[in-house]
Amino acid sequence: METKVAALPQPMRISWRVWTTIAFLTLVAAWLYADFVPGDCPVKWTPYVLGKLLIIAPALEEAAFRGGVQTLLLARLPRHIGLFGISLANVLASAAFAGTHVYFGTWHSAAIFLPSLVLGWVYERSEQLWAVILLHMAFNAAFLLICFFN
């Protein structure tokens, strides 16, 4: 018996220009996030915390929200793609993802929503979970660097 897996939209090759733009936007988003979210840098500089922020959290969160929630929503919602090619499944998964960060504060949660939409967009186009995990790691690393130098 064949197991049916939720089908994603047709994958598209993402050019190096798009990857470069996404990398640049990741740095800008991390800078804006570190600058505009009220409060001091919440990071305690221990190996555990750094490993958690740079490796564990991105891998687990993307597996859950892109590989799980967004993929399930893509299989159940109409295929209509909205503004800037962002699907309703992506918006809902990103809202859920941002909601899990509300314990840091409302500003933190709101600031997470936009980068999450970008991650969801990349996931839908590439069908590669590793790509969004690496982007998530890059966002967290950029945030930590900016936090450290502020």
PAKOL-429008 format. One record per residue (C-alpha): residue in three letters; x, y, z. Coordinates in Angstrom, 2 decimals. Layout:
# residues N
  residu       xx       yy       zz
     ALA        X        Y        Z
...
END
This chain:
# residues 150
  residu       xx       yy       zz
     MET     0.00     0.00     0.00
     GLU     1.21     3.43    -0.88
     THR     1.15     6.14     1.78
     LYS    -0.14     9.49     0.55
     VAL     1.90    12.46     1.72
     ALA     0.64    16.05     1.59
     ALA     1.65    17.51    -1.75
     LEU     3.38    20.85    -1.81
     PRO     3.12    23.24    -4.75
     GLN     5.43    22.45    -7.64
     PRO     8.97    23.18    -6.45
     MET    10.81    25.88    -8.24
     ARG    14.48    26.41    -8.56
     ILE    15.56    29.35    -6.45
     SER    18.30    31.34    -8.16
     TRP    21.43    32.63    -6.44
     ARG    20.00    36.16    -6.76
     VAL    16.95    35.17    -4.73
     TRP    19.14    33.40    -2.13
     THR    21.35    36.51    -1.89
     THR    18.31    38.73    -1.46
     ILE    16.90    36.42     1.22
     ALA    20.26    36.39     3.04
     PHE    20.37    40.20     2.94
     LEU    16.77    40.45     4.17
     THR    17.62    38.01     6.96
     LEU    20.39    40.32     8.17
     VAL    18.16    43.38     7.91
     ALA    15.33    41.61     9.74
     ALA    17.69    40.51    12.53
     TRP    19.05    44.05    12.84
     LEU    15.54    45.55    12.97
     TYR    14.44    42.91    15.41
     ALA    17.42    43.51    17.72
     ASP    17.01    47.29    17.45
     PHE    13.26    47.76    17.75
     VAL    12.16    45.08    20.18
     PRO    12.13    46.78    23.57
     GLY    14.52    45.62    26.28
     ASP    18.08    44.46    26.50
     CYS    19.48    41.46    24.73
     PRO    17.85    38.50    26.50
     VAL    20.70    36.08    25.75
     LYS    22.84    34.47    28.41
     TRP    26.11    33.62    26.67
     THR    26.51    29.97    27.64
     PRO    27.38    27.10    25.27
     TYR    23.98    25.50    25.96
     VAL    22.04    28.66    25.10
     LEU    24.10    29.29    21.98
     GLY    23.64    25.69    20.82
     LYS    19.94    25.90    21.54
     LEU    19.52    29.18    19.62
     LEU    21.79    28.29    16.72
     ILE    21.07    24.59    16.17
     ILE    18.35    22.97    18.28
     ALA    15.57    25.59    18.08
     PRO    15.85    26.23    14.33
     ALA    15.82    22.50    13.54
     LEU    12.92    21.63    15.83
     GLU    10.84    24.72    15.10
     GLU    11.15    24.39    11.33
     ALA    10.46    20.66    11.44
     ALA     7.30    21.36    13.45
     PHE     6.01    24.46    11.70
     ARG     7.16    24.03     8.09
     GLY     7.45    20.26     7.89
     GLY     4.36    19.72    10.04
     VAL     1.84    22.55    10.33
     GLN     2.43    24.28     6.99
     THR     2.57    21.03     5.02
     LEU    -0.71    19.83     6.58
     LEU    -2.39    23.18     5.89
     LEU    -1.15    23.15     2.29
     ALA    -2.84    19.78     1.81
     ARG    -6.15    21.00     3.26
     LEU    -6.52    24.60     2.14
     PRO    -7.26    25.91    -1.34
     ARG    -4.17    26.39    -3.45
     HIS    -4.80    30.10    -3.95
     ILE    -1.58    32.03    -3.46
     GLY    -2.06    35.52    -2.08
     LEU    -0.05    38.72    -1.94
     PHE     3.63    38.29    -2.94
     GLY     3.02    34.58    -3.51
     ILE     2.33    33.94     0.18
     SER    -0.23    31.22     0.77
     LEU    -2.88    31.15     3.47
     ALA    -1.18    28.03     4.84
     ASN     2.03    30.06     5.26
     VAL     0.18    32.93     6.99
     LEU    -1.53    30.55     9.44
     ALA     1.65    28.56    10.15
     SER     3.59    31.81    10.65
     ALA     0.92    33.16    13.00
     ALA     1.12    29.96    15.03
     PHE     4.92    30.16    15.02
     ALA     4.87    33.80    16.16
     GLY     2.33    32.87    18.82
     THR     4.73    30.36    20.35
     HIS     7.16    33.25    20.95
     VAL     4.65    35.42    22.84
     TYR     6.17    34.42    26.20
     PHE     9.05    36.78    25.30
     GLY     6.51    39.59    24.87
     THR     4.06    40.89    22.31
     TRP     6.69    42.89    20.38
     HIS     8.90    39.84    20.14
     SER     6.07    37.74    18.81
     ALA     5.03    40.37    16.25
     ALA     8.65    40.81    15.10
     ILE     8.93    37.06    14.44
     PHE     5.94    37.00    12.07
     LEU     7.59    38.61     9.01
     PRO    10.76    36.46     8.97
     SER     8.50    33.45     9.46
     LEU     6.56    34.37     6.30
     VAL     9.84    34.48     4.38
     LEU    10.81    31.07     5.72
     GLY     7.42    29.67     4.72
     TRP     7.73    31.17     1.24
     VAL    11.16    29.58     0.77
     TYR     9.84    26.24     2.04
     GLU     6.92    26.22    -0.40
     ARG     9.14    27.02    -3.33
     SER    12.09    24.80    -2.55
     GLU    10.37    21.91    -0.74
     GLN    13.60    21.70     1.23
     LEU    13.30    21.71     4.99
     TRP    17.10    22.04     5.33
     ALA    16.95    25.37     3.44
     VAL    14.60    26.97     5.96
     ILE    16.50    25.45     8.89
     LEU    19.71    27.07     7.58
     LEU    17.94    30.40     7.06
     HIS    16.51    30.22    10.56
     MET    20.00    29.50    11.91
     ALA    21.35    32.47     9.93
     PHE    18.65    34.76    11.34
     ASN    19.41    33.66    14.90
     ALA    23.17    34.00    14.34
     ALA    22.75    37.51    12.89
     PHE    20.53    38.47    15.81
     LEU    23.09    37.16    18.32
     LEU    25.94    39.04    16.62
     ILE    23.98    42.27    16.54
     CYS    22.91    41.73    20.14
     PHE    26.53    41.09    21.15
     PHE    27.88    44.22    19.48
     ASN    25.09    46.48    20.80
END
